Amino acid sequence: MHRTAITLSIFICFALSIPAHATLINGGFEQPVIGPGEAKDFEAKDIPGWSFASDQTRTIHRDFATAEGEQFLALNGVAAGYIVQEASIVEGLQYQFDFFYSLPLLPDGNGIPEHANSDTAGAFGFSLEYPSGTGLIPEMVELVVGPGQRKISEPDWQLYSYQFVAKAEAITVTFLDLDKSGYLIDGVSLTAVPEPASVLLLALGLAGLAGFNRRKVKQKQAGTS
């Protein structure tokens, strides 16, 4: 009986050991930490995980509603703003790439936030690229954000999701503000999707362990009766 429990435990541990996340760092822009109600500019060396031009800054916000966590990032800059990160992945595994985005928020004359370019559609883009230079998505994908309300009190977060099967051991994630407005980004994640066989293995292991525990309870009850 003990041997059966140990075997089932090994199966469960094996299923749980399958990688769940790629090594994407600071996808929610929670570092560096700033105070509530603040928005601060940082150089690339100060934002863990992400890279951009050394002569530019990006703004981390904690002054409006986020898509997740406590902070988000604005792709601001005198030139077209961008951020880049290379993440480790496992070739052959399926991955889910997610992020939230919004039109920029700018104060009007009364200090009330409003969308930049809110009378016309704007766009920013992203790409996923393997180290060989062969893009997973060959062209920079433009996400057009249509006209919004003239004045709003918080970002209008939209979720973008994409799935792919890894063809290399690393991938570069790039976001680019195409019209230099300062688009907002939050909750960037790259997650391995469990294979059906692994999910089945875990389910069978848990079911077997539950059955083993039920048998032990019945044996104890029979022994005391």
N, C-alpha and C positions, 0 to 999 in steps of 0.2 A: 504494500500500500504506500509506504513512504517513497519507494522507488518511483511509483506512478506519479506521485505529487511532484517529485523532483523533476521528472521528465516533462510534465506539463509546464512547470515553472520555466524550464529551459526554453521550451517552444515560445512561451509568452515573452520572455526576455529577448529572444531572437527577433520576434516580430516588432517589438518596441524599439529595437536597436537600429531599424531602418532610418536613414537620415530624413528628418522632417523639414529642415530649413536649409537654404543656401546661406553662405556667410556674407549676407548683405548687412553692412554696418550702419547704424544710425538712420534707418529708413524713415523713422518718424520725426527726425530732427529734434530729438529730446536733449541733445548735447551740442554745444554747451548750454547749461541751464541758465535761464534768465528769470527775472522776477515777474510776478503776476502783473498784467497790464503793460508790460514793456515790449519794445521792439528794438533790437540792436543789430548793428552791422558787424560782420565778422569776415576776416580773411580766410582763405582756404585752409591754412594751417590750424585754424581754430575750430573747424567743423569736422569732427571725426568721420572718417570713411569717404568723404566726398572731396573731389578736386575741381578747381576752376582756375582762371587766370590769376596769377599772383598780384597783379596790379588792380584787381577788382575786389569788391566785397559783395556778400549776400546778406539779406536781412532775415533773422529769425524772429518770429512773432509769438507773443503770448498775450496778445491784446484783443483777439477776436476768437470766435468759436472755431475749434479744430475739427478735422475729420476723425482723428483719434489722438489719444494722449493729451499733452498739455501745450505743445508747440508745433509750428509749421514754418515752412521756408518760402520766401519770395525770390523769384529769379530776377532780381533787379540788377542794373548795371548800366554804364554809359554806352556800352556796346551790347549786342544781343547776348543776354545772360544765359549761361549754361552751367550744369554740374555733371560730373562724371564719376562713376565708381565701377571697379572691376570686382566681380563676385565669383567665388569658387562654386562649381557645380559638379555633378557626377554624370559623365557621358552615358547616354541611354535612358536616364530617368526622365520622367515627365514633370514639368514645372508649371506653376501658376504664378504669373507676374501681375501684381495689382498696384494701383496707386490712385490717390485722390487729387483732383486738380480744380482750380477755380480761376475766374477772372480776377485781376488785381483789385485791391481796395485802396482808394486814395481819399484824403480828406478834402471836402469842398470848402468854400469860404467860411462856413459856419462850423467847421470841424466835424461835419457829419460824413461818414464814409460813403463813397460812391464808387461804382465800377468805372475803371478806365475804359475808354472806347465802348461805353454802354449803348451808344446809339448805332453802332455798327458791330459786326462780328469780328472777333479777334482769333488768333491761333498761336499755339506753341506746339512743339514737337518732341518726340522721343525716338530713340533707336536702341536695339539690342544687337550687339555685334560680337562675334567670336574673335579670339586673338589673331587668327589668320587674316583678318580683314574682310572675310566673307560675312556680310551681315545676315543675321537671322531674319530681320526685316530690312531688306536692301536699302530702301529709301527712308529718309526721315519721315515718320508718320506725323501728319499735321492733325491736331485735334481742334476743330473749329468750335468756339464757344459763342453762341448766338447772342444777340442784344439782350440785356437784362434790365432790371429796374434801375431807374436813375439814381436812387439813393437807397442803400440797404445798410443794415447794422452788422452784418457778418458775411463771410464768404459763402458762395453757393456751391458747395462741394459736389463734384461728380466723380463716380467711380469708373475706372478703366481696368479691364481684366483681359489677360491673354494667356493661352496655354501653348507650350511647345515641348518637344522632346530634345534634350540636350545632345549636341553633336560635338562637344568639346569639354574640357575640364575647367573652363573659365568663360565668363561672358561680361562684356562691358555695357553698362546701363548709362545712357546719356539723355538728359533733358535740356531742351533749348527753347528760350523765349524768342519767337520769330519776329515779334514786332516791338521788342524792347519796352514792354509795358510793366513787367514785374509779375508775371503769373505766379499763382500760389500752388505749392505741392505739399502733400502730407501722406503718411502711411504707405510708403513705398516698400513692397515686400516681394520676395522671390522664394516660393515654397515648393518643396518636392511633393508631388501628389502620390500617395501610397498606391502601390500596385494592388490589383484585386486579389492576387494570390496571397499577398502579405496580410491584407485585411481578413481574408478567410482563415488564414493560419491563426491570427490573433483570436478571432471569434471561436474557432474550434478549441483553442487552448483554454480560453476562459470558460467555455461550456463544459469542457472535461474537468477542469478544476472545481467548478461548481458541483458537478455530479459526484466527484470524489468526496467533497465536503459533506454532501447530503448522505452519502453512504456511511461516512464516519459517525454522523449524528445518529442514524438509525441503528448502527451497531452498538453505540453507547446506550441508547434507549433500551435495546433488546437485552443488553447485559445487566441493566439495573432492574429489569422487570421480573 
